[in-house]
Amino acid sequence: MAGAASSAEPESSGRRQRIASFLYLTGLLYEGFRVADVLGKDFKTSVAFQNGFARLSKKPEVARLRQGILNDLRNKAVFHNDDEVVEIGLDLIDVDPVVFARSLDGTWGTTHYDLADLAVLKYAFRSAPAVDLDQQIRTTLPLILNVAVEFGESAEALMGEVLLELGWRREEERSV
């Protein structure tokens, strides 16, 4: 494997932030579902819980995400760093030369170390068919984002229902 430096993407720090956001979201979503599982014990009769978290958790694509990429990334790359991730990820890199780092005119704060993220992404998508990594990400990311949005809506609905049951009043604020 050869190394190379590249500045092909004009915003290296933006690239890093997008990848980091994706990775962090997978860890948070995994943890959120663990909390939702526990909430199910106390709120199993709640209409908001049944229409939200319970329905979401039963979707086959959510089960696949939880058992697959969310679990893998949370437990081995996002909140815990397992050496296996880098080892396997590096072994799966099949381009030569490999871009080690990108930088925008060598400016401080614009350097992005592509190889580290590429290894983690290759590990995350290691069981998918050998196709373009970018295409795998473009397919999986919207699914994860949609699940995250639905998760947030479920949480908001359940909190609203519980607060009303506790006697809180609901008042709408007028937008300015």
N, C-alpha and C positions, 0 to 999 in steps of 0.2 A: 504494500500500500504506500503510495507516495503522498506527500503533503503539499498543499498549495495554499496560498492566501488569495482572497478574492474580495472585491468590493462591488460585486454585481448588484446587490440590493442596496439602494441608496440609503436606507435607514436600518442599519444593522441593529441598533438598540430597539427599534420597533419590531424587528423580526424576533429578537430575543423575548421581548415582552409578550408577543402573541403566543409563542411557544410556552413560555412560563405560565401564562394565563390558562392555556389549555390544560397543562399538567396540573396546576393547582385546582382548577375546576373539577378534574376527575377525582382528586383526593377529597375535596369538600363534598362532592355528590355522594361518594361512597360512604363517608361518615354520616351525611344527612340521612341516607337510607337506613343506616344502623339505628339512628335515633327514631326514625319513623316506625321501625319495627317495634321498638319498645313502646312508643306511643299507642300502638295498636292494642296493647293490653288494657290501657285505661280508657281509650276512646273508640273501642270497636263498635259501639252503638251510635256513635256520632255520625250524623248525616254528612257533615263536612269531611270527616275522616274517610267514610265509605266512598264518597264521590271524588275524593282527592287521593290521598296516599294509598288507600286500599286498591283503588282502581288502577292507579299508576304502577304499583308493585306487581300487579297481575299481568301486565303486558309482557309478552314474550321477549320483545326487544330490550326491555328494561332488565329482565332476568339475565339475558345474555350480557348486557353491559356490566351488571353488578358482578356476575361470576367471571367475567373476562377482563376487559381493559381497565375498568374502574378498580377492581380488586388488585390486579397486577401492578398498576401504577401507584396506587395508594400504599400498598404494602412493600413495594420494592424500589420505587423511584421517587415518589413525591414526599412522603413523610418519613420514610426509612430508605437509606441508600444501601442497596445490596450490590456487592461486587459483581454478582452474576449478571446484572442488567448491562453493565458496561462490557463485560466479557462477551456475552451473547450478542449484544448490539453491534459491537465492533466486528465480530465474525460475520455478521450478516451484511455489512457494508460491501457493496459490490461495484463501487465506482472508483476509477483511478484517473487522475489524482483526486484525493479527498480534500475538500476545503476544510482547513483546520480552523481558520479564523477570518472574520470580515471586519473591516474598519472603514469608517468614512474619513478619508484624509488623515488617518492616524490621530484623530481628535479624541481626547480623553472622554470616556463615557459612550463612545460609539462602537467599541469593539464587541463583537459577538463571536463566541467560540462554537462554531457550527458542529464540529465533530462530537462534542459532548451531547448536544441535543439530538443530533442524528442517531447516535448510538441508543439513546433512550427511546426515540421514536421507532427505530428498527426493532427494538426489543418489544415495544408495545404492540406492534403490528406483525410480530413474527409468525403468527399462525395463519395470517391471511394469505391468499394466493400471491405468488410472486408477480405483482404488478407494480405500477408506479406508486411510490410512497405518497406523493402528493395527492393522487387520486383516492387512496385509502383514507387519508386525512380529510379530504373534501367530502367524502361520504359519511365518515364517522362523526366528525365535528358537529354538523348540523343536528344529527341525532342526539348527541350529548347535550347540545345547547337547548334543544326542544324539551328534552327530559328535565333539564335544570330549570327551565321556565315553568314547566308544569309542576315541578317540585315546589318552587317558590309560591306559585298560586295555591297549591294545596296547603302549604304552611300558613299562608295569609288567611285562607278561608277557615281553617281550624282555629287559629288564634281569634279571629273575629267571632266565631260561634261561641267559643269558651268565654270570651270577655262579656258577651251579651248575657250568657247564662249566669255569670258572676254579678250581674247587675250594672255593668257599665252601660252608659248611654252612647249612642252613635250620633255624631253630628257631622254634617258635611261642611267643609270649609269652601267658601267661594273663592274661585281663582281670581287673581288680580290681573 
